[in-house]
């Protein structure tokens, strides 16, 4: 199993429509939202390219936003291979 861990920008939440669209994908096993982090559990990955789009809604105005981060890792070996990415608004 593979986990995509998305740390949301401060003041933003994932929309319920976005969650529903993700849950309807066959590769997605489960989605958890804890505080400002979204965990997307995937059954497995292969060499086929995958694109995941999260629609966010700003609920609180926050100045000086710090970049959000995305981590992808193996559920059974979280200390093993990890892919990380950081981005701000408009990137």
N, C-alpha and C positions, 0 to 999 in steps of 0.2 A: 504494500500500500504506500502511496505517496501523499504527502501533505503539502499544500500550498498555503503558506501563512502570510496574510496580508495585514500589515499594520496600517490602519486608516489615519488620514490626516486629522489633526485635532479639530473638533467641531463638525465632523462629517460622519454620516451613517450610511450603511448599505441599504438601498431601497428594497422593499418587499418584492417588487417586480423583478429586480435583479436576482434575488434569492431564488424565486420561482423558476426563472430561466435557467439558472445553474443547476437546480435540482432535477430539471427535466432532461439533462444530458446523461446519457447512459454511462459515461466514464465516471461521473460524480457519484460517490457512494453516500456521502454525508456532508452537511455544512453545519458548523458551529460558529456562533458569534459570542465572543466574550470581551466585555468592555469595548475597547477600540481595535480589536483584532478579529479578523475573519479567518477561520480554518476551513479549507476545502479539502476533503479527503477523496482521493482518487483510487479506484480499484488497482490500476497499474498504468504505467506509461510504456509506450513503444517508440519506434523511430518516426511515427507519424506526427506531424506538427499539430499542435493544439493551441487555440486562442480562447482566453477567458476574459470576458468583459464584465466588470462590476460597475453598476450605476450607483453613484453616490449622491447624497443630498446633504447640503450644508444646513445644519440646524442651529449652529452658533457661530457668530463672527469671531475669528481668532486672528490676531496680528502676529506677524513674524512666524508664519508656519514653518515647521521643520519638515524635511523630506520624509515621505512615507517609505516603508521598506516592504519588500516581498522576498520570502524565502521559500525554497522548494527543497524538500528532503525526504528521505526514506523513513517511514514510520517506525520500522524495526531497527534502523541504524541511524538515529538522529545525529550522531556525531560524525557520520560518514560524509559522503558527497553532499554538498549543499550548494545551491545556486542562489545568490542574493542580488537584489536590485533596489535602488533607492530613487525616488522621484518626488518632485513637488507639483504644485498645481500648474496646469498648462503644459506639462511635459508629455 
